[in-house]
Amino acid sequence: MDINVRKRSQVQVVQLKGQLRLGDAVDELQRTIDESMAEGDARFVVNLAEVPMIDSSGIGVLVRFLTSAKKRGGSVKLVNPSSFAQKTLRLVGVLNLFEVYEDDDQAVASFN
């Protein structure tokens, strides 16, 4: 799992590449999120365009991430989830918890 984080207009844009599943990928994403939140960030955009597969652990970390961000007055918005990721999120009933955008620009602009 490659995780690239960059800041745009007070929003952390998290670009994921690879399978988001139990093990190192989920652990690494959790560490990245925890570090950003420790620095006071609560507004996140997570780009899932290059995540071909997500399992229940990956979904769990995204939902916990959303809950933590909302408690801090922020949110987590998803960008361009792959069809598999979208189907999986819908199947477990959490897709409706997230705002979903087609690109990073739209998602970042939605915070204003």
N, C-alpha and C positions, 0 to 999 in steps of 0.2 A: 504494500500500500504506500503510495506516494502522497504526502500531504503538503500542500503549499498554502501558506497563509499570507495575505497581504491586506493592508488597511486602505480603505477608500472612503472618504467622507465620514469618518467616525464609525465605519462598519468594517468588521473583519470578514474578508472574503476567503472562504476555505475551499480550495480546489482539491478534490479527491481523485485518485487514479488507481484503479485496482479493485479487488474484491473486498467488500466490507463485511467480514465475517469473524466469528469467534477466534480469539488468539491475538497475535501481534497487531493486526490491523485495527481491531476495536480498542485494544489497550493504548496504542499510539494515538488514536484519535481522542480518546478520553484524556490522555496526558496533555495534548495540544489544547483541548477545550479548557481544562482546568487551569493551565498556565494563562490563557487569555482572560479568563474570568477573574483570576487572581490579580491581574493588572487592571481590572475594572471594566473590561469590555462586556457588553450584554447584547450587542446588535451584530448578528451573524447572518451571512449568506453562505450556504453550503452547495457547491456545484457538484452534482452527481452525474454529469454527462458521461464521464469515463469510469463509472462504477457499474460493471456488467452484472454483478451479483451482490445481493445483500441478504444476510440471514437474520434470525431473530435477535442475535446479539448486536448486530449492526443497527437494527431498528430500535432496540432498547437504548443504545447509547444516544441515538438521535432524539428519542422522546425525552430521556433524562436531560439532555442538552437543552431542549426547548423549555422544559419545566424550570430549569435553573435560570435560563435567560429571562423568562417571564417574571420570575420572582425578583429579578434585578431591574425590572422595568424595560426589558428589551424583548427580543424575539429571535427565532431562527427561521429563515426562509430558504426554501429549496429551489435550486435552479436545474432545469432540464434533466430530471431523473430518467435513466434508461427505461425502456419499456418493462424490463424485468423488475427493476427496482420499484417502478410505479405500481405494477401489478401486486408485488409483494406487500408494499405499504398499504395498498387498498384492501388486500386480502385479510390482513390482520387488523384492519379498521382504524389505522392511524393517519392515512393520507390526508383526511379532512382536518387534522390538527394543524397542518402546515399550509402556509401560503406557498404556491408553486409558481415560478416565473420561467420564461423562456430563455432569458439571459441575465448575466450578472448586473448589467446596467439597470434593467427594470427593477430587479430585486433591491439593489442599493437605493435607487430613487424612491422606492416605496416606503423607506424609513423617514422620509422628509415630510 
